[in-house]
Amino acid sequence: MNLEHLRILRTIVDCGSFSTAALKLDISQSAVSRAMAALESELGVSLLTRGRFGAHPTRVGERVLHHAATMLELREQIDHEVNLAKGLQGGRVRIASLRSAATHLLPPLLARFRQRFPDIEVAITEDEPVGIEQALREGRVDIGLIALPRASEEFETWEIARDEFVVLLPSAAPMMPPVPAQLTWKMLANYSFILYNYAECTVVVLNHWAQWGQSPQVAYEIKEDSTIVSMVAQGLGAAILPRLAALPIPDEVQVRSLPVPLERIIGAAIVSNILQPPAVFAFLDLMRGTGLFADSANSSPA
């Protein structure tokens, strides 16, 4: 059976006439008529009624159309898989990411991706959320790894990991009681804090803290998370950072949860309504544990 004849049949029914279907398919009306004559001759039944009010499916034509839709959909899936395979023989994926995600989430994903698709180039840059969003808008990167949710609706996003905000405290001095496993806001009020000078992340922490009628005593404002961890290790204050941003945590630093736990969601973002190349879709499958990497869902970082 010729699938193109089935496609023409579906178009005739959708358009309601042979002439309109011919225009939509960009072929002659006689070609449409020949295709229908060939299909009806092959099946031995009439699929369409023709009249002054257009062309409409017969009862058997309706049943044939139902199965034809399935056959055409399968053909489209086959074409998609073939085109995907062709596109995955090379190509490039450009990713902009938060530093902590680039350091701790991307390397194992990249290793698994390169093992399966060694010919695809993957470029990774580190940036802050505003820069990542702008790079996506300007088409300089394909995928962004940023904290969710985003205010803009121009991006399609998926959650890929959750990261707890932790309290970093200097080790207890000699003769001082150990820091309890469960902190209270009152305990935290006794510390001076080294504030993360990274607006989006800091605002989340301060707003969370303010919900409980508290505010931190700020001793320093530092941009680099590694510098903050080092300062805490030297006893210069306490800090609150996402755990991934704090890694590696030295022995001189104690780690505790906030009195009321707080998490940030790290997600992948792409620009909505843009057809991405196969290599980008493959990397998205890897991060989501779907499609080509459905068997990796249980081993993806979380």
Secondary structure as GFF3:
##gff-version 3
##sequence-region A 1 302
A	DSSP	alpha_helix	3	15	.	.	.	ID=ss1
A	DSSP	alpha_helix	18	25	.	.	.	ID=ss2
A	DSSP	alpha_helix	29	43	.	.	.	ID=ss3
A	DSSP	beta_strand	48	51	.	.	.	ID=ss4
A	DSSP	beta_strand	54	57	.	.	.	ID=ss5
A	DSSP	alpha_helix	59	87	.	.	.	ID=ss6
A	DSSP	beta_strand	92	97	.	.	.	ID=ss7
A	DSSP	alpha_helix	99	104	.	.	.	ID=ss8
A	DSSP	alpha_helix	106	116	.	.	.	ID=ss9
A	DSSP	beta_strand	121	126	.	.	.	ID=ss10
A	DSSP	alpha_helix	129	137	.	.	.	ID=ss11
A	DSSP	beta_strand	143	148	.	.	.	ID=ss12
A	DSSP	beta_strand	155	170	.	.	.	ID=ss13
A	DSSP	alpha_helix	185	188	.	.	.	ID=ss14
A	DSSP	beta_strand	192	196	.	.	.	ID=ss15
A	DSSP	alpha_helix	199	210	.	.	.	ID=ss16
A	DSSP	beta_strand	217	222	.	.	.	ID=ss17
A	DSSP	alpha_helix	225	233	.	.	.	ID=ss18
A	DSSP	beta_strand	239	242	.	.	.	ID=ss19
A	DSSP	alpha_helix	243	246	.	.	.	ID=ss20
A	DSSP	beta_strand	253	257	.	.	.	ID=ss21
A	DSSP	beta_strand	263	271	.	.	.	ID=ss22
A	DSSP	alpha_helix	278	288	.	.	.	ID=ss23
A	DSSP	three_ten_helix	291	299	.	.	.	ID=ss24
###
